[in-house]
Amino acid sequence: MTAKFETFKTLHAEGNTFVIPNAWDAGSARILTHLGFPALATTSAGYAFSVGRRDATAGLSRDEVLLNAKTIVEATDLPVSADLEDGFGRTPDACAETIRQACDIGLVGGTIEDTTGDAANPIIDMQLSVERIQAAVEAKQDRPFLLTARAENFSYGRPDLDDTIKRLQAFEAVGADVLYAPDLPDLNAIRTVCASISKPVNVVMGLSGGQYTVSELADAGVTRISVGGSFARAAWGAMIRAAEEVRDHGTFTYAQDAIPDAQISRLMSDEKRR
């Protein structure tokens, strides 16, 4: 775990930019590992879809998310950072407990959002948001874990760049290792965020909004690029298109693009679970 953490920490070194794809189960983790990515993240959205639920703060429990993350950790030799949603509780103590449990299962990183789960008032006030991140930072002291603090304004209809930056700066001040504001509207906003803080910045691609290259994001100052649930949705999209072809046309040409059984079998484990 220490070696994985050191690798993960090095990836965040100043001047480096890397892509951290989001796996939603052990199988997707094994495939992404084989494809040569340097680290993996989990995705609450991808996992929620795989168990037939919507991605929502109230939809998945801490135990479920951490169990899913544990299967991903065990499926790869890469560092894994988890989507820990809102920390699974409003209080700082809840966030701290989530981080402790995340460390215990072998995760070397994780994200905490400043969301409430209440559509009428979706963002936790500034003071409590900072206290939550501070508690999470204290919980990971002397543990091999990088904490990512997320400011969710733009994901919840509050397109306030100044407030977003103030939140990220406050999270940085209390010890967050990585800062993340999903759904920033354009490359200029991303560049402004990166210039406003000294810690590494994560951005998410593959969702709505502008589509920028790794090179463009690196030039803007981004260190880490995740894909959220978009790989999972791409997989579901391929399955839906295949099923629609069979239903509507009675043909099976989708199989021409499917990965061969022998190829995917080579990527999977034959170890029997006890």
N, C-alpha and C positions, 0 to 999 in steps of 0.2 A: 504493500500500500504506500509506503514511503517513497519507493522508486517511482510508482505511478504519479504520486503527487509532485515529485521533482520534475518529472517529464511535463506534467500539466503546467506547472509554474513556469518552466522554461518557455513553453509555447506562448505565454503571455508577456514575454520580454519586449521591451520597447523596440519598436521598429519592425516587429514581426506581425504578420497577419495570417490567420489560419481559419479553415472551415471546420466546424464541429457539427456533424449531422446528428439528427435526433432519431434514435431508435425507439420503437414502441414495444418490442418484445425481444426474447433471446434470439429468435431467428433473424430478425432484421439487424440485430447487433452483430451477429456472426457475418452476415453479408457485408455490412459496412466496414467491419474490421478487415475482411478479405480485400476490399477495394482500396485499402491503403490510407484511410484517414488517420490522423494522429491521435484523436480522442473522440469520445462520443458523449452526447447528451441524451437525456430521456425527453419524452414529450407527454404531458398530461392529456393533450388532445388525442394524439395517436393511440394512447392506451385506452382512453375512454371509448373511442370508436370501436376498439377491438373487443370490448366487453359490452357493446350495445348501449352506451350511454353518451349523453352530450358532455362536452368539456365545460365544466362549471366548478367554481370553488366549492360549492356545496355537494357536488355530485360524486366526488371520490374522497375516500377517507385516507388519513395518514397511513394506516396499516396497509391498505391496498396499494397505494402509490409506492411505498417503500418496498413492499414485497415484489412488485413489478421491477423496481430499480435493482433489487438484489438479483433477480434472474438475469438482468442485463449485465451487471457487474460480473457475474459468474460465467457469462457466455463469451467474454472477451478478455484479452490481456491489456487492453487499452485503458487509460484513465477515463472515468465516467463521472459526469456532472449531472445532477438531477433537477428536473422541474419540480420544485417543492411548493408550487402555487402560493397561497397566502401565508404559508407556515403552519396551516391547519389550526388556526385559532387567532383571535384578535389580539390577545395579550402578548407582551414581550416574552413571558415565560413559555407560552405555547411555541413561539418561534424558536426559542432556545432549545426546548425539548426536541423539536423536529430536527434541528441541526445535530444534536447529540446522537439521535437515533440514525441519522444519515451517515455520520462518521462510523458508527458501529457496524454498518453493513458493507463497508468498503468503498463508499463514494468518496471522491476527492474534491468534489465541488457541488454547489447547489445554488438555486435562485430563490429569493423571497420577493413576492410582489406586495405593493401597497394598496391592494384592493379590498373592498368590504364584502362583496357578494350581493350588495343591495343596489339594484338598478337605479333607484332614486337618488342615492348618495354613494357613488361607486368607489371613491378614493378616500382612504384613511387620512385624517388630518395630519399635518406636517409633524407636529411634536410626537404624536404616538408612532407615526411611521419611523421616525428616527430612533425612538426608544426600542422599537422592535428590531431594527437592524443592529443597534448597539448590543442588545441582548444576544442576538445570533452571533455577533462577533465574539463576545465574551465566551459563548458556549464552545466555540471552535479553538479557543486558545490552546496552544501546544498540541493541536491535532493537525494532521496533514489534509487541509481542506481550504479551498478557495471559495469565499462567499461572494455571490453576485447579488446586488441589490437592484431591484427593478422599479422604475417610475412609470406607472401605467396610464397617465393622463390621456395620451393620444389613442389608446385602445378603448377608451370609455367616453368618447365624445367631449373631452376637455382639451382642445388643441392649444394649450398654453405652454409655449416653449420656455418662457422665463421661469414659470413655476416648476416645470420639469427639470430644468437645469439646477434650480435652487435645491430641489429634492436630491438630485444626484450628488451635488456638492456636499450636502449635509450627510448623505450616506457615506461618502468618501471620508468626511471628517471624523466619523466614528469608527472607521476601520474596514469598510467594505473593500474587497479586493478587486472587484470588477463592477462596472456600472452598465446599466441596460435600460433603454427606453424604447419599447416596441412601437412600431407603426409611425415613426417619424415621417413627416410628409415628403421630404425630398433630400437630395444630397447636400444642399446648403444647410439644412437643419442638422443633419448628421455631422457635417464638418464643424458646425457651431458647438454642438455637444462635445465632440472630441477635443476641441480647443479650450473648453471651459473646465475640464477636469484633467488631473494628472494620472489617474489610474486607467487601466485598459477598459475599452468600451466594446460591448457586444451589440451587434445589430442582427435582426432577423430578416432573411430574404425568403422568397417563395410564397409570400402572403400577398395581400392587396397592396396597392401603391406602386411606387417606382421600382423598376428592376435594374439593378446596377451590377457591374462585374466585380469580381474579387479585386482586380487592379484598381478600379475606381474607388472602391471602399477603402482600400489600403492607402490610396492617395489622400483620402479624406481624414485619415487618422484612425480608422477602425482596426482593432486587434483581432477580434473574434467574430465569426459569422456563423450563426445557427440557421436552421431551416424550420424550426417549430414543428407543427404537424403536417407540413406540406408533403414530405416524402410519403407519409402514411396515406394522405389523401390521394396522392398520385397512384399508389398501389390500389386503393379502393376504386379509383376512377378506371383503372385498367380492367379490374374485375367486372365493374358495372358495364363497360363497353362490350366485354366478352359475353356477358349474360344477355345483354340486349341483342347482340348479333344472333345468338342461338334462338332467343324468343321470337324475334321479329323476322328473321330470314332463314332460320333452320340450317345455318351454315356454321362452320367451326374454324374459320380462317385465323381467328385470334391465336390459335395454338402455334402458328408460325412465329409469333413474337414472344411466346412464353419461354422462360428459361428451361432448358432440358432437365429432365428428372435427374440424370446422372450428374450433371453439373451442380445443381443445387444440393444434391445429396452429399457431394464431396465437401461442401461448406458446413454441413451440419454435424453435430456430435452423435456418436453411436453409444454414448455412455447412458446406461439405464439409471433413472432416478430411483433412489431408495425411499 
